[in-house]
């Protein structure tokens, strides 16, 4: 995996883990806080999926040449 894509994947994963732990520890003091945390977690999941898709495409392009 490209070192830059791996860096992004790691950053996304660490942030997602941090948010999930904060959520489990009761960081959401209101429903609005809860929605914000869950929304960021969902966004990070989507970003990780995009990075994974890009890695697969790059690997497939390398295999075809």
PDB file of N, H, CA, C and O in Angstrom:
ATOM      1  N   UNK A   1       0.854  -1.173   0.000  1.00  0.00           N
ATOM      2  CA  UNK A   1       0.000   0.000   0.000  1.00  0.00           C
ATOM      3  C   UNK A   1       0.897   1.233   0.000  1.00  0.00           C
ATOM      4  O   UNK A   1       1.922   1.280   0.681  1.00  0.00           O
ATOM      5  N   UNK A   2       0.499   2.192  -0.753  1.00  0.00           N
ATOM      6  H   UNK A   2      -0.333   2.153  -1.306  1.00  0.00           H
ATOM      7  CA  UNK A   2       1.196   3.470  -0.820  1.00  0.00           C
ATOM      8  C   UNK A   2       1.318   4.056   0.590  1.00  0.00           C
ATOM      9  O   UNK A   2       0.376   3.997   1.380  1.00  0.00           O
ATOM     10  N   UNK A   3       2.488   4.622   0.894  1.00  0.00           N
ATOM     11  H   UNK A   3       3.253   4.671   0.252  1.00  0.00           H
ATOM     12  CA  UNK A   3       2.711   5.117   2.259  1.00  0.00           C
ATOM     13  C   UNK A   3       1.771   6.262   2.613  1.00  0.00           C
ATOM     14  O   UNK A   3       1.427   6.431   3.783  1.00  0.00           O
ATOM     15  N   UNK A   4       1.353   7.043   1.640  1.00  0.00           N
ATOM     16  H   UNK A   4       1.632   6.906   0.690  1.00  0.00           H
ATOM     17  CA  UNK A   4       0.443   8.156   1.915  1.00  0.00           C
ATOM     18  C   UNK A   4      -0.975   7.655   2.187  1.00  0.00           C
ATOM     19  O   UNK A   4      -1.673   8.173   3.059  1.00  0.00           O
ATOM     20  N   UNK A   5      -1.379   6.662   1.444  1.00  0.00           N
ATOM     21  H   UNK A   5      -0.812   6.242   0.735  1.00  0.00           H
ATOM     22  CA  UNK A   5      -2.697   6.074   1.680  1.00  0.00           C
ATOM     23  C   UNK A   5      -2.730   5.335   3.010  1.00  0.00           C
ATOM     24  O   UNK A   5      -3.738   5.359   3.715  1.00  0.00           O
ATOM     25  N   UNK A   6      -1.635   4.683   3.346  1.00  0.00           N
ATOM     26  H   UNK A   6      -0.816   4.664   2.773  1.00  0.00           H
ATOM     27  CA  UNK A   6      -1.542   4.002   4.631  1.00  0.00           C
ATOM     28  C   UNK A   6      -1.598   5.020   5.767  1.00  0.00           C
ATOM     29  O   UNK A   6      -2.233   4.774   6.792  1.00  0.00           O
ATOM     30  N   UNK A   7      -0.941   6.153   5.589  1.00  0.00           N
ATOM     31  H   UNK A   7      -0.425   6.354   4.756  1.00  0.00           H
ATOM     32  CA  UNK A   7      -0.992   7.212   6.599  1.00  0.00           C
ATOM     33  C   UNK A   7      -2.436   7.683   6.807  1.00  0.00           C
ATOM     34  O   UNK A   7      -2.889   7.815   7.944  1.00  0.00           O
ATOM     35  N   UNK A   8      -3.152   7.934   5.715  1.00  0.00           N
ATOM     36  H   UNK A   8      -2.784   7.827   4.791  1.00  0.00           H
ATOM     37  CA  UNK A   8      -4.549   8.359   5.821  1.00  0.00           C
ATOM     38  C   UNK A   8      -5.394   7.305   6.516  1.00  0.00           C
ATOM     39  O   UNK A   8      -6.180   7.618   7.411  1.00  0.00           O
ATOM     40  N   UNK A   9      -5.234   6.066   6.106  1.00  0.00           N
ATOM     41  H   UNK A   9      -4.596   5.811   5.380  1.00  0.00           H
ATOM     42  CA  UNK A   9      -6.003   4.984   6.707  1.00  0.00           C
ATOM     43  C   UNK A   9      -5.757   4.912   8.203  1.00  0.00           C
ATOM     44  O   UNK A   9      -6.695   4.735   8.981  1.00  0.00           O
ATOM     45  N   UNK A  10      -4.502   5.047   8.610  1.00  0.00           N
ATOM     46  H   UNK A  10      -3.741   5.190   7.979  1.00  0.00           H
ATOM     47  CA  UNK A  10      -4.149   4.980  10.028  1.00  0.00           C
ATOM     48  C   UNK A  10      -4.756   6.161  10.795  1.00  0.00           C
ATOM     49  O   UNK A  10      -5.294   5.983  11.887  1.00  0.00           O
ATOM     50  N   UNK A  11      -4.670   7.356  10.225  1.00  0.00           N
ATOM     51  H   UNK A  11      -4.233   7.501   9.337  1.00  0.00           H
ATOM     52  CA  UNK A  11      -5.231   8.533  10.887  1.00  0.00           C
ATOM     53  C   UNK A  11      -6.748   8.406  11.052  1.00  0.00           C
ATOM     54  O   UNK A  11      -7.290   8.712  12.114  1.00  0.00           O
ATOM     55  N   UNK A  12      -7.424   7.955   9.999  1.00  0.00           N
ATOM     56  H   UNK A  12      -6.984   7.707   9.137  1.00  0.00           H
ATOM     57  CA  UNK A  12      -8.875   7.765  10.052  1.00  0.00           C
ATOM     58  C   UNK A  12      -9.240   6.738  11.120  1.00  0.00           C
ATOM     59  O   UNK A  12     -10.173   6.939  11.897  1.00  0.00           O
ATOM     60  N   UNK A  13      -8.496   5.640  11.147  1.00  0.00           N
ATOM     61  H   UNK A  13      -7.738   5.477  10.516  1.00  0.00           H
ATOM     62  CA  UNK A  13      -8.783   4.562  12.085  1.00  0.00           C
ATOM     63  C   UNK A  13      -8.564   5.018  13.531  1.00  0.00           C
ATOM     64  O   UNK A  13      -9.385   4.740  14.405  1.00  0.00           O
ATOM     65  N   UNK A  14      -7.468   5.710  13.773  1.00  0.00           N
ATOM     66  H   UNK A  14      -6.801   5.936  13.063  1.00  0.00           H
ATOM     67  CA  UNK A  14      -7.184   6.182  15.133  1.00  0.00           C
ATOM     68  C   UNK A  14      -8.247   7.174  15.605  1.00  0.00           C
ATOM     69  O   UNK A  14      -8.678   7.118  16.757  1.00  0.00           O
ATOM     70  N   UNK A  15      -8.669   8.078  14.725  1.00  0.00           N
ATOM     71  H   UNK A  15      -8.318   8.123  13.789  1.00  0.00           H
ATOM     72  CA  UNK A  15      -9.693   9.050  15.096  1.00  0.00           C
ATOM     73  C   UNK A  15     -11.022   8.349  15.362  1.00  0.00           C
ATOM     74  O   UNK A  15     -11.728   8.688  16.313  1.00  0.00           O
ATOM     75  N   UNK A  16     -11.359   7.380  14.529  1.00  0.00           N
ATOM     76  H   UNK A  16     -10.786   7.105  13.757  1.00  0.00           H
ATOM     77  CA  UNK A  16     -12.600   6.633  14.697  1.00  0.00           C
ATOM     78  C   UNK A  16     -12.585   5.875  16.030  1.00  0.00           C
ATOM     79  O   UNK A  16     -13.581   5.870  16.752  1.00  0.00           O
ATOM     80  N   UNK A  17     -11.471   5.246  16.349  1.00  0.00           N
ATOM     81  H   UNK A  17     -10.661   5.250  15.762  1.00  0.00           H
ATOM     82  CA  UNK A  17     -11.348   4.528  17.621  1.00  0.00           C
ATOM     83  C   UNK A  17     -11.489   5.487  18.802  1.00  0.00           C
ATOM     84  O   UNK A  17     -12.147   5.172  19.794  1.00  0.00           O
ATOM     85  N   UNK A  18     -10.871   6.651  18.686  1.00  0.00           N
ATOM     86  H   UNK A  18     -10.337   6.907  17.880  1.00  0.00           H
ATOM     87  CA  UNK A  18     -10.939   7.651  19.746  1.00  0.00           C
ATOM     88  C   UNK A  18     -12.372   8.130  19.966  1.00  0.00           C
ATOM     89  O   UNK A  18     -12.821   8.268  21.104  1.00  0.00           O
ATOM     90  N   UNK A  19     -13.080   8.381  18.877  1.00  0.00           N
ATOM     91  H   UNK A  19     -12.716   8.269  17.953  1.00  0.00           H
ATOM     92  CA  UNK A  19     -14.469   8.828  18.982  1.00  0.00           C
ATOM     93  C   UNK A  19     -15.372   7.745  19.556  1.00  0.00           C
ATOM     94  O   UNK A  19     -16.252   8.032  20.368  1.00  0.00           O
ATOM     95  N   UNK A  20     -15.158   6.511  19.138  1.00  0.00           N
ATOM     96  H   UNK A  20     -14.443   6.279  18.479  1.00  0.00           H
ATOM     97  CA  UNK A  20     -15.972   5.405  19.649  1.00  0.00           C
ATOM     98  C   UNK A  20     -15.743   5.230  21.145  1.00  0.00           C
ATOM     99  O   UNK A  20     -16.688   4.978  21.892  1.00  0.00           O
ATOM    100  N   UNK A  21     -14.495   5.361  21.587  1.00  0.00           N
ATOM    101  H   UNK A  21     -13.727   5.565  20.980  1.00  0.00           H
ATOM    102  CA  UNK A  21     -14.197   5.253  23.010  1.00  0.00           C
ATOM    103  C   UNK A  21     -14.840   6.403  23.783  1.00  0.00           C
ATOM    104  O   UNK A  21     -15.407   6.195  24.856  1.00  0.00           O
ATOM    105  N   UNK A  22     -14.752   7.609  23.239  1.00  0.00           N
ATOM    106  H   UNK A  22     -14.292   7.778  22.367  1.00  0.00           H
ATOM    107  CA  UNK A  22     -15.380   8.765  23.891  1.00  0.00           C
ATOM    108  C   UNK A  22     -16.888   8.569  23.996  1.00  0.00           C
ATOM    109  O   UNK A  22     -17.495   8.888  25.019  1.00  0.00           O
ATOM    110  N   UNK A  23     -17.478   8.049  22.942  1.00  0.00           N
ATOM    111  H   UNK A  23     -16.985   7.791  22.111  1.00  0.00           H
ATOM    112  CA  UNK A  23     -18.918   7.797  22.939  1.00  0.00           C
ATOM    113  C   UNK A  23     -19.282   6.765  24.005  1.00  0.00           C
ATOM    114  O   UNK A  23     -20.264   6.929  24.728  1.00  0.00           O
ATOM    115  N   UNK A  24     -18.489   5.708  24.096  1.00  0.00           N
ATOM    116  H   UNK A  24     -17.691   5.574  23.509  1.00  0.00           H
ATOM    117  CA  UNK A  24     -18.733   4.660  25.089  1.00  0.00           C
ATOM    118  C   UNK A  24     -18.535   5.174  26.518  1.00  0.00           C
ATOM    119  O   UNK A  24     -19.166   4.691  27.458  1.00  0.00           O
ATOM    120  N   UNK A  25     -17.658   6.150  26.660  1.00  0.00           N
ATOM    121  H   UNK A  25     -17.146   6.543  25.897  1.00  0.00           H
ATOM    122  CA  UNK A  25     -17.384   6.717  27.985  1.00  0.00           C
ATOM    123  C   UNK A  25     -18.367   7.819  28.378  1.00  0.00           C
ATOM    124  O   UNK A  25     -18.229   8.421  29.443  1.00  0.00           O
ATOM    125  N   UNK A  26     -19.346   8.081  27.536  1.00  0.00           N
ATOM    126  H   UNK A  26     -19.458   7.592  26.671  1.00  0.00           H
ATOM    127  CA  UNK A  26     -20.377   9.050  27.868  1.00  0.00           C
ATOM    128  C   UNK A  26     -20.059  10.485  27.510  1.00  0.00           C
ATOM    129  O   UNK A  26     -20.577  11.410  28.136  1.00  0.00           O
ATOM    130  N   UNK A  27     -19.208  10.686  26.504  1.00  0.00           N
ATOM    131  H   UNK A  27     -18.787   9.935  25.996  1.00  0.00           H
ATOM    132  CA  UNK A  27     -18.822  12.037  26.107  1.00  0.00           C
ATOM    133  C   UNK A  27     -19.994  12.841  25.545  1.00  0.00           C
ATOM    134  O   UNK A  27     -19.987  14.071  25.577  1.00  0.00           O
ATOM    135  N   UNK A  28     -20.982  12.143  25.037  1.00  0.00           N
ATOM    136  H   UNK A  28     -20.988  11.144  25.011  1.00  0.00           H
ATOM    137  CA  UNK A  28     -22.148  12.834  24.472  1.00  0.00           C
ATOM    138  C   UNK A  28     -23.071  13.254  25.613  1.00  0.00           C
ATOM    139  O   UNK A  28     -23.742  12.421  26.222  1.00  0.00           O
ATOM    140  N   UNK A  29     -23.092  14.529  25.888  1.00  0.00           N
ATOM    141  H   UNK A  29     -22.547  15.206  25.393  1.00  0.00           H
ATOM    142  CA  UNK A  29     -23.911  15.039  26.985  1.00  0.00           C
ATOM    143  C   UNK A  29     -25.327  15.392  26.539  1.00  0.00           C
ATOM    144  O   UNK A  29     -26.208  15.644  27.361  1.00  0.00           O
ATOM    145  N   UNK A  30     -25.525  15.404  25.225  1.00  0.00           N
ATOM    146  H   UNK A  30     -24.809  15.199  24.557  1.00  0.00           H
ATOM    147  CA  UNK A  30     -26.852  15.697  24.682  1.00  0.00           C
ATOM    148  C   UNK A  30     -27.036  14.862  23.423  1.00  0.00           C
ATOM    149  O   UNK A  30     -26.092  14.260  22.911  1.00  0.00           O
ATOM    150  N   UNK A  31     -28.262  14.841  22.939  1.00  0.00           N
ATOM    151  H   UNK A  31     -29.029  15.330  23.354  1.00  0.00           H
ATOM    152  CA  UNK A  31     -28.533  14.117  21.709  1.00  0.00           C
ATOM    153  C   UNK A  31     -27.780  14.750  20.540  1.00  0.00           C
ATOM    154  O   UNK A  31     -27.335  14.050  19.630  1.00  0.00           O
ATOM    155  N   UNK A  32     -27.640  16.064  20.569  1.00  0.00           N
ATOM    156  H   UNK A  32     -28.001  16.633  21.308  1.00  0.00           H
ATOM    157  CA  UNK A  32     -26.888  16.760  19.517  1.00  0.00           C
ATOM    158  C   UNK A  32     -25.419  16.326  19.528  1.00  0.00           C
ATOM    159  O   UNK A  32     -24.832  16.099  18.470  1.00  0.00           O
ATOM    160  N   UNK A  33     -24.830  16.212  20.710  1.00  0.00           N
ATOM    161  H   UNK A  33     -25.307  16.396  21.569  1.00  0.00           H
ATOM    162  CA  UNK A  33     -23.447  15.727  20.821  1.00  0.00           C
ATOM    163  C   UNK A  33     -23.335  14.309  20.276  1.00  0.00           C
ATOM    164  O   UNK A  33     -22.401  13.981  19.544  1.00  0.00           O
ATOM    165  N   UNK A  34     -24.305  13.478  20.646  1.00  0.00           N
ATOM    166  H   UNK A  34     -25.063  13.745  21.240  1.00  0.00           H
ATOM    167  CA  UNK A  34     -24.326  12.090  20.176  1.00  0.00           C
ATOM    168  C   UNK A  34     -24.373  12.033  18.650  1.00  0.00           C
ATOM    169  O   UNK A  34     -23.618  11.293  18.019  1.00  0.00           O
ATOM    170  N   UNK A  35     -25.267  12.822  18.074  1.00  0.00           N
ATOM    171  H   UNK A  35     -25.880  13.424  18.586  1.00  0.00           H
ATOM    172  CA  UNK A  35     -25.398  12.833  16.605  1.00  0.00           C
ATOM    173  C   UNK A  35     -24.115  13.294  15.941  1.00  0.00           C
ATOM    174  O   UNK A  35     -23.731  12.762  14.899  1.00  0.00           O
ATOM    175  N   UNK A  36     -23.449  14.275  16.527  1.00  0.00           N
ATOM    176  H   UNK A  36     -23.761  14.707  17.373  1.00  0.00           H
ATOM    177  CA  UNK A  36     -22.202  14.776  15.955  1.00  0.00           C
ATOM    178  C   UNK A  36     -21.122  13.695  15.988  1.00  0.00           C
ATOM    179  O   UNK A  36     -20.418  13.489  14.999  1.00  0.00           O
ATOM    180  N   UNK A  37     -20.991  13.011  17.114  1.00  0.00           N
ATOM    181  H   UNK A  37     -21.563  13.178  17.918  1.00  0.00           H
ATOM    182  CA  UNK A  37     -19.986  11.956  17.229  1.00  0.00           C
ATOM    183  C   UNK A  37     -20.266  10.804  16.264  1.00  0.00           C
ATOM    184  O   UNK A  37     -19.365  10.321  15.579  1.00  0.00           O
ATOM    185  N   UNK A  38     -21.511  10.378  16.222  1.00  0.00           N
ATOM    186  H   UNK A  38     -22.243  10.771  16.778  1.00  0.00           H
ATOM    187  CA  UNK A  38     -21.877   9.277  15.323  1.00  0.00           C
ATOM    188  C   UNK A  38     -21.685   9.696  13.864  1.00  0.00           C
ATOM    189  O   UNK A  38     -21.237   8.898  13.040  1.00  0.00           O
ATOM    190  N   UNK A  39     -22.019  10.927  13.551  1.00  0.00           N
ATOM    191  H   UNK A  39     -22.383  11.576  14.219  1.00  0.00           H
ATOM    192  CA  UNK A  39     -21.831  11.416  12.184  1.00  0.00           C
ATOM    193  C   UNK A  39     -20.372  11.432  11.773  1.00  0.00           C
ATOM    194  O   UNK A  39     -20.037  11.085  10.641  1.00  0.00           O
ATOM    195  N   UNK A  40     -19.506  11.833  12.686  1.00  0.00           N
ATOM    196  H   UNK A  40     -19.778  12.115  13.606  1.00  0.00           H
ATOM    197  CA  UNK A  40     -18.075  11.839  12.368  1.00  0.00           C
ATOM    198  C   UNK A  40     -17.555  10.412  12.207  1.00  0.00           C
ATOM    199  O   UNK A  40     -16.736  10.143  11.329  1.00  0.00           O
ATOM    200  N   UNK A  41     -18.027   9.508  13.045  1.00  0.00           N
ATOM    201  H   UNK A  41     -18.693   9.727  13.759  1.00  0.00           H
ATOM    202  CA  UNK A  41     -17.620   8.105  12.918  1.00  0.00           C
ATOM    203  C   UNK A  41     -18.063   7.552  11.564  1.00  0.00           C
ATOM    204  O   UNK A  41     -17.297   6.864  10.889  1.00  0.00           O
ATOM    205  N   UNK A  42     -19.284   7.849  11.176  1.00  0.00           N
ATOM    206  H   UNK A  42     -19.906   8.408  11.724  1.00  0.00           H
ATOM    207  CA  UNK A  42     -19.772   7.391   9.864  1.00  0.00           C
ATOM    208  C   UNK A  42     -18.946   7.988   8.731  1.00  0.00           C
ATOM    209  O   UNK A  42     -18.614   7.297   7.768  1.00  0.00           O
ATOM    210  N   UNK A  43     -18.619   9.261   8.845  1.00  0.00           N
ATOM    211  H   UNK A  43     -18.888   9.823   9.627  1.00  0.00           H
ATOM    212  CA  UNK A  43     -17.799   9.907   7.818  1.00  0.00           C
ATOM    213  C   UNK A  43     -16.423   9.272   7.700  1.00  0.00           C
ATOM    214  O   UNK A  43     -15.909   9.079   6.598  1.00  0.00           O
ATOM    215  N   UNK A  44     -15.837   8.954   8.834  1.00  0.00           N
ATOM    216  H   UNK A  44     -16.255   9.111   9.729  1.00  0.00           H
ATOM    217  CA  UNK A  44     -14.532   8.298   8.819  1.00  0.00           C
ATOM    218  C   UNK A  44     -14.623   6.900   8.225  1.00  0.00           C
ATOM    219  O   UNK A  44     -13.716   6.475   7.510  1.00  0.00           O
ATOM    220  N   UNK A  45     -15.690   6.186   8.507  1.00  0.00           N
ATOM    221  H   UNK A  45     -16.427   6.531   9.088  1.00  0.00           H
ATOM    222  CA  UNK A  45     -15.889   4.853   7.911  1.00  0.00           C
ATOM    223  C   UNK A  45     -15.970   4.960   6.393  1.00  0.00           C
ATOM    224  O   UNK A  45     -15.391   4.150   5.670  1.00  0.00           O
ATOM    225  N   UNK A  46     -16.694   5.969   5.923  1.00  0.00           N
ATOM    226  H   UNK A  46     -17.164   6.628   6.511  1.00  0.00           H
ATOM    227  CA  UNK A  46     -16.810   6.174   4.483  1.00  0.00           C
ATOM    228  C   UNK A  46     -15.450   6.528   3.882  1.00  0.00           C
ATOM    229  O   UNK A  46     -15.093   6.030   2.815  1.00  0.00           O
ATOM    230  N   UNK A  47     -14.700   7.378   4.562  1.00  0.00           N
ATOM    231  H   UNK A  47     -14.990   7.782   5.430  1.00  0.00           H
ATOM    232  CA  UNK A  47     -13.372   7.759   4.067  1.00  0.00           C
ATOM    233  C   UNK A  47     -12.456   6.539   3.991  1.00  0.00           C
ATOM    234  O   UNK A  47     -11.698   6.386   3.033  1.00  0.00           O
ATOM    235  N   UNK A  48     -12.528   5.674   5.002  1.00  0.00           N
ATOM    236  H   UNK A  48     -13.143   5.799   5.780  1.00  0.00           H
ATOM    237  CA  UNK A  48     -11.711   4.461   4.977  1.00  0.00           C
ATOM    238  C   UNK A  48     -12.109   3.554   3.814  1.00  0.00           C
ATOM    239  O   UNK A  48     -11.250   2.942   3.179  1.00  0.00           O
ATOM    240  N   UNK A  49     -13.382   3.471   3.543  1.00  0.00           N
ATOM    241  H   UNK A  49     -14.079   3.968   4.059  1.00  0.00           H
ATOM    242  CA  UNK A  49     -13.858   2.681   2.418  1.00  0.00           C
ATOM    243  C   UNK A  49     -13.331   3.249   1.103  1.00  0.00           C
ATOM    244  O   UNK A  49     -12.921   2.498   0.218  1.00  0.00           O
ATOM    245  N   UNK A  50     -13.342   4.553   0.977  1.00  0.00           N
ATOM    246  H   UNK A  50     -13.675   5.163   1.696  1.00  0.00           H
ATOM    247  CA  UNK A  50     -12.823   5.197  -0.234  1.00  0.00           C
ATOM    248  C   UNK A  50     -11.336   4.915  -0.413  1.00  0.00           C
ATOM    249  O   UNK A  50     -10.892   4.637  -1.527  1.00  0.00           O
ATOM    250  N   UNK A  51     -10.566   4.983   0.663  1.00  0.00           N
ATOM    251  H   UNK A  51     -10.927   5.209   1.568  1.00  0.00           H
ATOM    252  CA  UNK A  51      -9.135   4.689   0.590  1.00  0.00           C
ATOM    253  C   UNK A  51      -8.926   3.232   0.196  1.00  0.00           C
ATOM    254  O   UNK A  51      -8.073   2.937  -0.642  1.00  0.00           O
ATOM    255  N   UNK A  52      -9.688   2.321   0.786  1.00  0.00           N
ATOM    256  H   UNK A  52     -10.381   2.561   1.467  1.00  0.00           H
ATOM    257  CA  UNK A  52      -9.567   0.897   0.439  1.00  0.00           C
ATOM    258  C   UNK A  52      -9.897   0.654  -1.031  1.00  0.00           C
ATOM    259  O   UNK A  52      -9.210  -0.116  -1.702  1.00  0.00           O
ATOM    260  N   UNK A  53     -10.940   1.302  -1.530  1.00  0.00           N
ATOM    261  H   UNK A  53     -11.499   1.927  -0.985  1.00  0.00           H
ATOM    262  CA  UNK A  53     -11.298   1.170  -2.940  1.00  0.00           C
ATOM    263  C   UNK A  53     -10.189   1.704  -3.840  1.00  0.00           C
ATOM    264  O   UNK A  53      -9.868   1.102  -4.865  1.00  0.00           O
ATOM    265  N   UNK A  54      -9.615   2.820  -3.457  1.00  0.00           N
ATOM    266  H   UNK A  54      -9.876   3.309  -2.624  1.00  0.00           H
ATOM    267  CA  UNK A  54      -8.528   3.405  -4.241  1.00  0.00           C
ATOM    268  C   UNK A  54      -7.319   2.481  -4.259  1.00  0.00           C
ATOM    269  O   UNK A  54      -6.686   2.318  -5.302  1.00  0.00           O
ATOM    270  N   UNK A  55      -6.991   1.882  -3.139  1.00  0.00           N
ATOM    271  H   UNK A  55      -7.505   2.015  -2.291  1.00  0.00           H
ATOM    272  CA  UNK A  55      -5.866   0.954  -3.076  1.00  0.00           C
ATOM    273  C   UNK A  55      -6.111  -0.230  -4.006  1.00  0.00           C
ATOM    274  O   UNK A  55      -5.212  -0.638  -4.742  1.00  0.00           O
ATOM    275  N   UNK A  56      -7.330  -0.786  -3.977  1.00  0.00           N
ATOM    276  H   UNK A  56      -8.061  -0.454  -3.380  1.00  0.00           H
ATOM    277  CA  UNK A  56      -7.658  -1.907  -4.867  1.00  0.00           C
ATOM    278  C   UNK A  56      -7.520  -1.502  -6.337  1.00  0.00           C
ATOM    279  O   UNK A  56      -6.978  -2.257  -7.144  1.00  0.00           O
ATOM    280  N   UNK A  57      -8.007  -0.327  -6.673  1.00  0.00           N
ATOM    281  H   UNK A  57      -8.447   0.286  -6.017  1.00  0.00           H
ATOM    282  CA  UNK A  57      -7.906   0.140  -8.061  1.00  0.00           C
ATOM    283  C   UNK A  57      -6.454   0.326  -8.467  1.00  0.00           C
ATOM    284  O   UNK A  57      -6.071  -0.054  -9.573  1.00  0.00           O
ATOM    285  N   UNK A  58      -5.644   0.899  -7.598  1.00  0.00           N
ATOM    286  H   UNK A  58      -5.955   1.208  -6.699  1.00  0.00           H
ATOM    287  CA  UNK A  58      -4.243   1.089  -7.917  1.00  0.00           C
ATOM    288  C   UNK A  58      -3.526  -0.245  -8.066  1.00  0.00           C
ATOM    289  O   UNK A  58      -2.688  -0.404  -8.954  1.00  0.00           O
ATOM    290  N   UNK A  59      -3.846  -1.198  -7.209  1.00  0.00           N
ATOM    291  H   UNK A  59      -4.527  -1.069  -6.488  1.00  0.00           H
ATOM    292  CA  UNK A  59      -3.229  -2.522  -7.312  1.00  0.00           C
ATOM    293  C   UNK A  59      -3.639  -3.217  -8.598  1.00  0.00           C
ATOM    294  O   UNK A  59      -2.815  -3.872  -9.237  1.00  0.00           O
ATOM    295  N   UNK A  60      -4.915  -3.082  -8.990  1.00  0.00           N
ATOM    296  H   UNK A  60      -5.584  -2.550  -8.471  1.00  0.00           H
ATOM    297  CA  UNK A  60      -5.390  -3.691 -10.226  1.00  0.00           C
ATOM    298  C   UNK A  60      -4.732  -3.052 -11.439  1.00  0.00           C
ATOM    299  O   UNK A  60      -4.404  -3.744 -12.403  1.00  0.00           O
ATOM    300  N   UNK A  61      -4.536  -1.736 -11.399  1.00  0.00           N
ATOM    301  H   UNK A  61      -4.803  -1.174 -10.616  1.00  0.00           H
ATOM    302  CA  UNK A  61      -3.861  -1.044 -12.501  1.00  0.00           C
ATOM    303  C   UNK A  61      -2.430  -1.519 -12.635  1.00  0.00           C
ATOM    304  O   UNK A  61      -1.926  -1.675 -13.747  1.00  0.00           O
ATOM    305  N   UNK A  62      -1.761  -1.755 -11.491  1.00  0.00           N
ATOM    306  H   UNK A  62      -2.171  -1.629 -10.588  1.00  0.00           H
ATOM    307  CA  UNK A  62      -0.392  -2.253 -11.522  1.00  0.00           C
ATOM    308  C   UNK A  62      -0.328  -3.657 -12.097  1.00  0.00           C
ATOM    309  O   UNK A  62       0.623  -3.995 -12.802  1.00  0.00           O
ATOM    310  N   UNK A  63      -1.334  -4.483 -11.803  1.00  0.00           N
ATOM    311  H   UNK A  63      -2.107  -4.209 -11.230  1.00  0.00           H
ATOM    312  CA  UNK A  63      -1.368  -5.853 -12.294  1.00  0.00           C
ATOM    313  C   UNK A  63      -1.604  -5.914 -13.797  1.00  0.00           C
ATOM    314  O   UNK A  63      -1.159  -6.851 -14.460  1.00  0.00           O
ATOM    315  N   UNK A  64      -2.305  -4.914 -14.338  1.00  0.00           N
ATOM    316  H   UNK A  64      -2.666  -4.153 -13.799  1.00  0.00           H
ATOM    317  CA  UNK A  64      -2.645  -4.920 -15.748  1.00  0.00           C
ATOM    318  C   UNK A  64      -1.504  -4.437 -16.636  1.00  0.00           C
ATOM    319  O   UNK A  64      -1.522  -4.665 -17.845  1.00  0.00           O
ATOM    320  N   UNK A  65      -0.513  -3.772 -16.049  1.00  0.00           N
ATOM    321  H   UNK A  65      -0.498  -3.586 -15.066  1.00  0.00           H
ATOM    322  CA  UNK A  65       0.583  -3.245 -16.878  1.00  0.00           C
ATOM    323  C   UNK A  65       1.751  -4.184 -16.924  1.00  0.00           C
ATOM    324  O   UNK A  65       2.753  -3.892 -17.577  1.00  0.00           O
TER     325      UNK A  65
END
